[in-house]
Amino acid sequence: MVLVELFDSEPIENLAGFIVTKPRKVVFLGEKKKTERFEKIFRSVAKNRNINTIFESRHVNRNFLQGMVDVLEDLVHLFNEENPEEEIVFDLCGGDDLMLVAAGIVYKAHSEIIQLQRYNVYTNKLIDCDENILLESQPRAEMSFEEYTRIHGGCVIASEYKSSRKSRWEITPELKSDVAKMWAICARDYRKWNKNTGIIAKAASDMNSLPLNIEVDLVREPSKTKEDYKSFIKMLLNAGLINNFKQKGNFYSFAFKNRGVQHCLLKAGVLLELYITIVAESIKENGQKVYNDVMMGAQIDWDGIKSPMAGIDVANEIDVVLMRGLRPIFISCKNGSFLPEELYKLSAVAKHFGGQYAKKVLVTNYLSASDNPARKDNCLQQKDEPNDKYMKRLKRQLLWSRAQEMDIKILCRETIKDEVAATEALKNLYK
């Protein structure tokens, strides 16, 4: 097969059909500077996937219709003479309007030897545009997030978890069980979770190392804090998440069950990220994983160059990234209050590395379904409601509105309250 690619500024448009069909030859049609860059991207992807494809470029003026028609005509005659039996395919995924017009003119003149196709990135289906049918025999085009980032000019410099390789976190049955138990405690009251894990973290920071055994001094804490902490410790004990517990007055000592539990109890936000990662990894449809790649704590370098010099690179960390075929889903996890700036960070990274096919998702315990400004009563202060409570509610509504304006999907506390609800919410993201 000879695949003719009409240049598009979105790399995925051109790569999709190539990944699925693995043609003998690819010919790029576009302006010189742009096609040269794309050729490098294609060669890199082909090498990474062990696809032996020949690449060449034909340069055209994108504003000169007849010039594009002439180049396509020459290509059709050349390839047909070389091998009349070989398919000549025009990939309609990419290309601006004038290129598509040129392809249409040439196709009309040589419809008996040219095939038209396009790959629908949203549905993961290759479409035969001659007969308007789906080519069901073709596999789904998939990409890892690392590969996706590279073709958009960046690189993943580190991650906490990656589904395709060994990482800091290994999702074992024990870890799944421990995370489920911790999440049940956190979901009851995320504020108390954050506060009490903060107390444990403070105690750990005062120690020279991070042993599994820890001592917590509550002498200077107010009585309400002491009561909440005592209740928190009791829940951890009952769940088997800590052991060797001892209390002497305001001094508490215990041992973490394992390093995984320790990490979650020393850094409040880790649990939500890990919970979402585990749920996303487990979602299947027709025996196949819904998300072909899952990454947690992905640190992305903007220009793809790792530099030890501070201030040289622009890097961002994404809490969780999911890949569905060729579509990335960027997820920001917030287990407590946050500022609007976090929404802008999420949007900027998704736009830069995800292009038009990226989805942006905010997973948060801070927002509730009742904060949705679509509820008519939310703009009104409740009777006898204290002004400070109303202002806090208004702040949450404004965050929700801002997220909607930026096309950020919100998964609030009701949608992630347990594994069943979270599974359904995450499964619906790609739909």
Secondary structure as the mmCIF struct_conf table of DSSP 4:
data_model
#
loop_
_struct_conf.conf_type_id
_struct_conf.id
_struct_conf.beg_label_comp_id
_struct_conf.beg_label_asym_id
_struct_conf.beg_label_seq_id
_struct_conf.end_label_comp_id
_struct_conf.end_label_asym_id
_struct_conf.end_label_seq_id
STRN STRN1 VAL A 2 LEU A 6
HELX_LH_PP_P HELX_LH_PP_P1 PHE A 7 PHE A 7
BEND BEND1 SER A 9 GLU A 10
HELX_RH_AL_P HELX_RH_AL_P1 PRO A 11 THR A 21
BEND BEND2 ARG A 24 ARG A 24
STRN STRN2 LYS A 25 GLY A 30
HELX_RH_AL_P HELX_RH_AL_P2 LYS A 32 ASN A 48
TURN_TY1_P TURN_TY1_P1 ARG A 49 ASN A 50
STRN STRN3 ILE A 54 HIS A 59
TURN_TY1_P TURN_TY1_P2 ARG A 62 ASN A 63
HELX_RH_AL_P HELX_RH_AL_P3 LEU A 65 GLU A 82
TURN_TY1_P TURN_TY1_P3 PRO A 84 GLU A 85
BEND BEND3 GLU A 86 GLU A 86
STRN STRN4 ILE A 88 ASP A 91
BEND BEND4 CYS A 93 GLY A 94
HELX_RH_AL_P HELX_RH_AL_P4 ASP A 97 ALA A 109
BEND BEND5 HIS A 110 HIS A 110
TURN_TY1_P TURN_TY1_P4 SER A 111 ILE A 113
STRN STRN5 ILE A 114 ASN A 120
TURN_TY1_P TURN_TY1_P5 VAL A 121 ASN A 124
STRN STRN6 LYS A 125 ASP A 128
TURN_TY1_P TURN_TY1_P6 CYS A 129 ASN A 132
STRN STRN7 ILE A 133 LEU A 134
TURN_TY1_P TURN_TY1_P7 GLU A 136 SER A 137
BEND BEND6 GLN A 138 GLN A 138
HELX_LH_PP_P HELX_LH_PP_P2 PRO A 139 ALA A 141
HELX_RH_AL_P HELX_RH_AL_P5 PHE A 145 ILE A 151
TURN_TY1_P TURN_TY1_P8 HIS A 152 GLY A 153
STRN STRN8 CYS A 155 ALA A 158
BEND BEND7 GLU A 160 GLU A 160
STRN STRN9 TYR A 161 LYS A 162
TURN_TY1_P TURN_TY1_P9 SER A 163 SER A 164
BEND BEND8 ARG A 165 ARG A 165
BEND BEND9 ARG A 168 ARG A 168
HELX_RH_AL_P HELX_RH_AL_P6 PRO A 173 ARG A 188
HELX_RH_AL_P HELX_RH_AL_P7 TYR A 190 SER A 205
TURN_TY1_P TURN_TY1_P10 ASP A 206 ASP A 206
BEND BEND10 MET A 207 SER A 209
BEND BEND11 LEU A 212 LEU A 212
STRN STRN10 ASN A 213 ASP A 217
TURN_TY1_P TURN_TY1_P11 VAL A 219 ARG A 220
BEND BEND12 GLU A 221 GLU A 221
HELX_RH_AL_P HELX_RH_AL_P8 SER A 223 ASN A 238
TURN_TY1_P TURN_TY1_P12 ALA A 239 GLY A 240
BEND BEND13 LEU A 241 LEU A 241
STRN STRN11 ILE A 242 LYS A 248
TURN_TY1_P TURN_TY1_P13 GLY A 249 ASN A 250
STRN STRN12 PHE A 251 PHE A 256
BEND BEND14 LYS A 257 ASN A 258
HELX_RH_AL_P HELX_RH_AL_P9 ARG A 259 LEU A 266
BEND BEND15 LYS A 267 LYS A 267
TURN_TY1_P TURN_TY1_P14 ALA A 268 GLY A 269
HELX_RH_AL_P HELX_RH_AL_P10 VAL A 270 SER A 282
STRN STRN13 LYS A 284 GLU A 285
TURN_TY1_P TURN_TY1_P15 ASN A 286 GLY A 287
STRN STRN14 GLN A 288 LYS A 289
BEND BEND16 VAL A 290 VAL A 290
BEND BEND17 ASN A 292 ASN A 292
STRN STRN15 ASP A 293 ASP A 301
BEND BEND18 TRP A 302 GLY A 304
BEND BEND19 PRO A 308 MET A 309
TURN_TY1_P TURN_TY1_P16 ALA A 310 ILE A 312
BEND BEND20 ASP A 313 ASP A 313
STRN STRN16 ALA A 315 ARG A 324
TURN_TY1_P TURN_TY1_P17 GLY A 325 LEU A 326
STRN STRN17 ARG A 327 LYS A 334
BEND BEND21 ASN A 335 GLY A 336
TURN_TY1_P TURN_TY1_P18 PRO A 340 PRO A 340
HELX_RH_AL_P HELX_RH_AL_P11 GLU A 341 GLY A 354
HELX_RH_3T_P HELX_RH_3T_P1 GLY A 355 TYR A 357
STRN STRN18 LYS A 359 THR A 364
BEND BEND22 ASN A 365 TYR A 366
HELX_RH_3T_P HELX_RH_3T_P2 ALA A 369 ASP A 371
TURN_TY1_P TURN_TY1_P19 PRO A 373 ALA A 374
BEND BEND23 ARG A 375 ARG A 375
HELX_RH_3T_P HELX_RH_3T_P3 LYS A 376 CYS A 379
BEND BEND24 LEU A 380 LEU A 380
HELX_LH_PP_P HELX_LH_PP_P3 GLN A 381 GLN A 382
TURN_TY1_P TURN_TY1_P20 LYS A 383 ASP A 384
HELX_RH_AL_P HELX_RH_AL_P12 ASN A 387 GLU A 405
TURN_TY1_P TURN_TY1_P21 MET A 406 ASP A 407
STRN STRN19 ILE A 408 LEU A 411
HELX_RH_3T_P HELX_RH_3T_P4 ARG A 413 ILE A 416
BEND BEND25 LYS A 417 ASP A 418
HELX_RH_AL_P HELX_RH_AL_P13 GLU A 419 LYS A 427
HELX_RH_3T_P HELX_RH_3T_P5 ASN A 428 TYR A 430
#
